[in-house]
Amino acid sequence: SNYLPCRMSRHEKTKSAGAGFLESFFGRPSKGKGGGINSGTLTHGGRPVSTDNDGIPGPEDWERDLQEWSDAEIDAKFLEIIEDMNIPMAKRKPLLSKSKEERQKMIMWHLKGKNSLERSANSRFEKPSDYVEYLKNGEHSENKVYQCVESLRVALTSNPISWIKEFGEAGLGQIEMLLTRAKKDRSYDRIEFEAMRCLKAIMNNTWGLNVVLNPNEHSVVFLLAQSLDPRKPQAMCEALKMLASFCIVYDRNGYEKVLKAITKIASTSYKSSERFRPIVDALFASDKMDHKRELACHSLIFINALTDTPTDLNVRLHLRCEIMRMGLYERFDEFTQIVDSSNNEDLQKHFKIFIERREDDFEEFVQRFDNVTLNMDDATDCFEVLKNLVTDTPSEPYFLSILQHLLYIRDDFYFRPAYYQLIEECVSQIVFHKGSCDPIFENRDFKIDTSPLLDDIVERAKAKESKRLEEYMKKIEQLENAKQEAEAKAAHLEEKVKLMEANGVVAASPSKLPKLNIPMPPPPPGGGPLPPPPPPMPGMGRGGPPPPPPMPGMGGGPPPPPPMPGMGRGGPPPPPMPGMGRGGPPPPPMMGMGMGIRPMVPMPPVLPHGMKPKKKWDVKNPMKRANWKAITPASMSEQAFWVKCQEDKLAQEDFLTELASKFSTKPVKRKEQKDAVDKPTTLTKKSIDLRVLDGKTAQNLAIMLGGSLKHLSYEQIKICLLRCDTAILSSNILQQLIQYLPDAKELNSLQEIKARGEPLPPIEMFAATIGEIKRLKPRLFNLNFKLTYADMVQDIKPDIVAATAACEEVRNSEKFSKILELILLLGNYLNSGSKNEAAFGFEISYLTKLTNTKDADNKQTLLHYLADLVEKRFPEALNFFDDLSHVDKASRVNMDVIKKAMDQMKKAVSDLEKDLKNNQVPQCDDDKFCEVMGKFAEDCKQHVGVLGKMQEQMQTLYKDLGIYYAFDCNKYTMEEFFADIKTFKDSFQAAHNDNVRAREELERKQRLQEAREQSAREQQERQQRKLALVDMDAAQTQEGVMDSLMEALQTGSAFGQRNRQARRQRPAGAERRAQLSRSRSRTRVLNGPLMSREVLGSA
């Protein structure tokens, strides 16, 4: 209610105290007392100049006239005064509601104030331009400049905004000049303080504040940042007030401009890395310089404004850590004592705000470590967290290397801090690089683009890991190879022992490789001299009438076996099978065997091997079918996997219900496959005419001799063949000789011509020369076999090893068996009500068709559902593919190719032994055939025997797999079998990865949505704190802006009130160390890359 009187009386008091002194000081003669004013109008610009004082009404006349005014005139005059004073709309309503008497008094006070302004116009400074011109003249003494600036501050505080606007940017520039000079001239210290108060008066309205904060860089902000000098506490207090006020002018990015100015001034004055040093030093100013702790209070307010304004937690943590490093951390207890011992309530209040904001940010940071509490300011805790994050990870050696390099820093009092400062700068640049949230802007000189470096490091690490994995796989293959080879050698030696025991003497090795026979599963008796194929079930015979059905009452033990082959061909009935005498008597012989007579009506079939009927599922709605080919119980042996399969135990009502809902009936489209047609190849022929040899043979021999043998004579080539010199005779040369060597008749003709002394062409002379070697062609075959033997073994031995290992893996993997049981359960449930329901097993080839069955929305396949089900309900079987490490290589193994290669090697070894017997007597001194090839034949024979054993073991294991999974090994080749399992394995992994990606994408979207909501809430809370402080874009120029901002900072309302949660108690001692140790396992359970990224973002 006393807004106008207080304002005018304060100005009147100030002017009346110094008017006489200013007039005598500037030496301007007085024009008389009093001053004229037109009571009907008020000027809005400049200070009025006095004229003739005679006839001007005084205060008594004004008071008498006011009593005679009507209510309308008083209202109009009062409204005109309010407009002139530029009072905000929010404050006009209480004034307009005043009574008539109160408004008359306020008008009277205003007129007296205007009269005082008229009298003060007798001084030298009549309008704003006078101040500007006087300050431009730099010849005045410090005392006169101080008096002028003090008068200017009073005028800026007392006059309307129109007067401030007229003072304008030209006057603002003169104040900047004074501040600039004060930085160089210590005698201008008090002028600097008054100049800052003038700045505050100019910016105490939206027009002046916009002038300073609208540009990207204004010299006023930099001058204020330059005034942060604890040696000048008064000036620094004023600078801190204004800079802190700028920080909360969010519409003009005041925070960024203040931080940029501080950083730039620090980089030019001392060190950019110590830009907050003066502010921290001001907290510990001596009692002599800051006895009321006003400087410490405003410094702490400024620190709170800096660390509370950014919305990014990383930036707030970085800034607070940077401020603490300037000495506040080491002297924090001392500062706490200063706050507690001071009587400054504002300092204590803002210290509490500082602690609360620090704890809030710390709590938010700690939550990123899965609720592991630590003290960020404690080096031991930070080290423990980092160590737990990198232990037993690829990052550990690099972390250790960093620590080791830190130990090499020079142990020097001055250099050690410099080294750590440089390292800290580098780490800050790297950590904040991609986030673009470095709060120090562009002044840092150390610039590095870490993206290519980091990408290169990642690629090299991947390549190194791949190479290491490849080496491990080679070692595993070598061990598997050695294992199988040892088993084959043991079987080979065991066969030799049996042979010696049969002869009763130590027998020599047989001339031919023994025909090895791995014992097969014992055939049922009565099956004939050869192992019979699996017996047909009743009604399945093809050669005659079907055998009789099983008779009832067969002992109550296991059901009777099916009849053996041979029945129905006219012979006698077969003897009873083993094990049929456990219960009742054997069945009587049936009549009419082989006579074409049909048996009686069959009884309900009895399941073999103690198998029980499968459960038929009752489903409400029709579903998509599992289009498999079911395996009948009759085709299963007692050892078959499907006999022991108990998939019903895996059934759970909830996931079967989900299966029924996802895979409702929809037609499944089938793609037609077209067979590729191979195009025939054509050959071209060339002909060369010669005397004995045909032209093509001669040409090929000439090409061969023109190659690596062109420097050798025909006799030298002959000697190489006699000596079996494989250093000169390569496999390629030997193969060409074998292919193009003339036949025996042509060679004899050439030798006869040569013996008669008749001339021969060079090619025919060569053929005649080497033709002199007896048994030449077998020698060439044996030499070529010696050279190619290692390659032949290398071509088939890894395949044998891989296929053998794959057979054992598929047979012995419990995880893979669990997957098959689960597929059988899902398929029987889907096939409820169809002809394929209640199947006892399915063909392995169905595994590749799981992707053909899609759900009702055509978004997910049955394989995806299986992968998801296994991950959620049977996680122990999720990595079943790890048990099948050799399946990939086995899928490329062709048993026919292996058999053909083995036959070739066995024949070559046999031929070599024959040739060694036939060449026991050397043809000449150069003949080294027996010497060179004898040792090779002995070793080769043993190796081929072992390899043959390994091949037979592979075939035996695959036949066992055929019995185990009830398929025909002759129709379902090994290559197809393992190719189907490989396809299923790879498809399962791909489906699982698809599920993981979809789940992660959904979780990412949820986290993103939650983060957006959280960010929106935080932004809304911050915006609530920012509202009502100042409206920079208001239509009318507002007054008292800086006063409002400073008041909000002083009271703490600018920082708002956070919803503080209850703090978790910090464990101590052994409990705390145990908690940190437990964090290691939790950290590894989480997604590694995500966790690392979060931690790096918080560092």
C-alpha positions, 0 to 999 in steps of 0.5 A: 500500500505504501509502494509510491510513497516509499519509492519517492521518499527514498529518492527525495531523501537521497537527493536532498542529502547530496544536492547542495554538495553536488552543486558546489562541487561542480561549480554551477550557480544556482538559479534560485529555489523551487522549480516549476511544474505543470500539474496537468502533464507529466514528462516521460523522457529526460529530466526537466530544465528549470525556467523562471520560478515566479508565479509557480504554485507551491505545495500548499496550492497543490493541496488546495487544488486537490481538495477541489478535484472531482472523483473522475479527475482524481482517478484520471490523474492517479492512472496517469501517475501509475502509467508514468511510473510503469507499475506492473499490472499485478501491482496496479489492482491494490493501488486502484482499490485505495480510497479517495483520500489515500489516492490524493495523498499519493498524488501529492507525494508524487508532485512533491517528488517531481518538484524535487526533480525540478530543483535537482535540475539546477545541477550540471546533469540535466539529462542522460546525455549529460552523463554520457558526455561527462564520462566520455571525457577521460580527463576528470579525476577519480573523485569527480568520476566517482561522484558522477557515477554515484549520481548516475546510480541514483538517477537510474534508480529514481527515474522512469524507464523512459529515462533509462532507455534514453541513457541507452546502450551508449551509457552502458558502453561508458559503464563498461569502459569504467569496469575495464579500467578498474581491472587495470587501475586499483584506484578505481575500486570504489568506482567499479563497485558503483558501476556494478550497481549502475549495471544492476539498475539498468538491468532491473527491467526487461529492456535492460536485461534483454540488451545484455542477454540477447546477444550470444556474447556480451562484454558485460557478462565477461566483465562480471566474470572478470570481477570474480576476485576475492580480494575485492569482496564488495565488487565480487558480491555484486558480480556474483549476484548478477551472474547467478541471476543470469543463470536462472534467466532460462529464456535467454540461455543465461546459464550457458553464457555465464559458464562460457564467460567464466571459462573464457576469462579463466583460459586467458587469465590463469588456467581453464581447468581452474575456472572455479578456483576464485569462487571456491577461494571466496568461500574461505575468505578471511574474517577481515575481508568477509566478517559477515560472510556475505561473500561466502553466502553469495559464492555458495548461491552461485555454486548452487545455481551452477550445479542445479540448473543443468537437467543432465545428471552427467553434467551436474556431477562433472561440474560438482566434481570440478568445483570440489577439486578446486580445494573444497573437498580437502577443506570441506570440514573446515567450510562446514565449521565456518557455516556452523559458526557464522550467524548468517542464516542465508549461508546456512540455508544455502549450505543445506541446499548444496548438501541436499542437491549433492545427495540427490544427484548421488542417489540417482547416480548410485541407482545405476549400479544396481543399488550398490552404495558407494561414496563418489568422493572416496577413491577406495569406493570408486576403485572397488566399483571399477574393479568389480566391473572389469574383473574377468572381462576383456576390459581387465587387462586394459584397466590393469595396464592403466594402473601400471602406467600410472605407477610410472609417473615421475615422483616429483612434487611439481610434475606429478600433479601436472601428469594427473591433470593432463590425464584427467583432461584426456579422460574427460574429453574421451568420456564426454566426446560422443555425448556432446555434453562437455560443459567446458565448451570449445576452449579446451585445447586437447581435441581428439576424435576417439571414434575411429580409434575405439572402432579399430580397437573393437575390430582388432579385439574381435579378430583376436578373439576369433583367432583364439577360438579358431586355435581352440577348435583346432586343438579340440579337433586334434584331441578328437582325432587322436581319441578316435585313432587310438580307439581304432588302433586298439580295435586293430590290435585286438583283431591281431591278438584274436588271429594269433590266438586262433592260430596258436602261434605268433602270426605274421600280418596277413598279406591283405588287409583284414576284412574288419567286421564291427559286431552289429546288434545280435540278429534274432535267431532263425534269420538266415546266414545274413543279417536280416533287415528289420522284421515286418509287422503283421500285415506288412509282408510283401512276398506272401500272405501276412503272418498270423496276428499275435495270440492272446494270453502270452504270459503277461510279460512283454508282448510277443515279437513280430514274426521273422523274415522267411515266413509266408514262403512255404517253409516251417514256422519260425521258432519262438523269439527269446524272452517269450517263455517268461510268462505263458507258453509260446504260441502254437504254430499257425495253419496254412503258412505260405498257402495264401490263406488270410489270417483271422480278424486281427485283435487290437494291436498290442504295443511292443517293448512295453510302450503305452498309448499316447495321450489324446489331447482334448482341444476346443478349437481346431489348430494348425497341424504339425505336418510330420511323418509319424513313426509307427511303434512296429518300426522301433527297436527296444533301444529306440529313443521314442520308446523311452520318450516321456513328453507328457511329463513336460506338459503344463496347462498354461503354455499349452493354452497359449499354444492353442491360442497362438496357432489357430487354424489357417491354411498353410501355403506350400511352395513347389520345388523345381528340379534343376537340369544339368546341361551336358558338357562338350569336349573338343579334340585335337590331333597330331600325326606321328609315326608310332604314337598318336598325335594327341599322346605325343602332344601331351607328352611334349607339353609335359616335357616342356614343363619342369622336366625341360632341363633333364635328358631322357636318361636322367628322367629314366634314372629318376623313375628308377630311384623313385626320386619324388623330389623331381617327379611331382604328382602332376608329372606322374599323373600325366605319365600314367594318363598319356603313357603308350600301351605295352604294344606301342612301347615294344614297337618303339624299343624295336625301332630304337634297337635297330638304330633307326632314328625316332622323333624326340617324343617317341625316343623319350617313350622308348627310353622310359619304356625300358623300365620293367613294370613301368605303369605299376611303378608310376601308380605306386609313386603317385600313391606315395605322393598323394597318400597324405592328401587322401588321408587328409581329405577323409580323416577329418570327415570320419572324425567329425561324423563319428563325434557328431553321432556320439553327440546327437546320441548322448545329448540330454538337452537335444533329447529334451528338445525332441520330447518337447516338439513331440508334445507340441505336435501331438497337441496341435494334431489333436483330432487328426490322423496324426494325433497321439504319435509315438515319434516323428521323423528327424526331417520334420525339424526343418519344417517347424518354421512352416507352421505360423501362428494366427497373426502370421508373425511368429512361427512354431520354432519361435514359440519353441525357442521362447518356451525353452528359454522360459520353462526349460532353460537348461536345454536352451544351449543344446546346440553347444552339445552338437559342436561337430554337427556342422562339419558332419553335415558335409560328410558324404559316406559314399565318397569316404567309402570310395576313397577307402577302397582306392587306398586299400587297393593301392596298398594291396597293389604296392605289396604285390609290386614289392614282391615282384621287384625284390631283385633290382633291375639295375644299380639305380633301382631303389624301388624296394628300398624307398617303397618298402618302408612306406608300404609298411607304415601305410598299411598300418595307417590304412588299417586304422583308418578303416577301423575308424570308418567302420566305427563311424558306420556302426554309430550311424546305424545305431542312430538309425535304430535309436531314432527309427529311420532307415539308414539306406534311405536317410543318408548321413549327410541329409541327417546331419544337414537337417539337424544343422538347419534346425540348430541354426534356425533355433538360434536365429529364432532365439535371437529374434525373440531376444531382439524383439524383447529387448526392443520392447524393453527399450521402448518401455525404458524410453517411455519411462525415461521420457515420462520421468524427464517430462516430470523433472522438466515440469518440476524445473519449469514450475521453479522457473515460472513467475521469476521473469517474463522476458517477452512481455509486451510491456517493459517490467521493472524490478526484474533483477530485484526479483531474481536476486530475491528468488536466489536469496530465499532459495525459491529459485531451486525449488523443493524436491520430493526427497526420499528416505536415504538408505543407510550406508553399510560400513566395514565388512558388510560394505565390502561384502556388498561391493563383492556381491555386486560383481556377480550381479553386474555380470548377470546384466547385459554387459554392453548396456551396463558398461555404457551406463557406467561410462555415461555416469563417470 
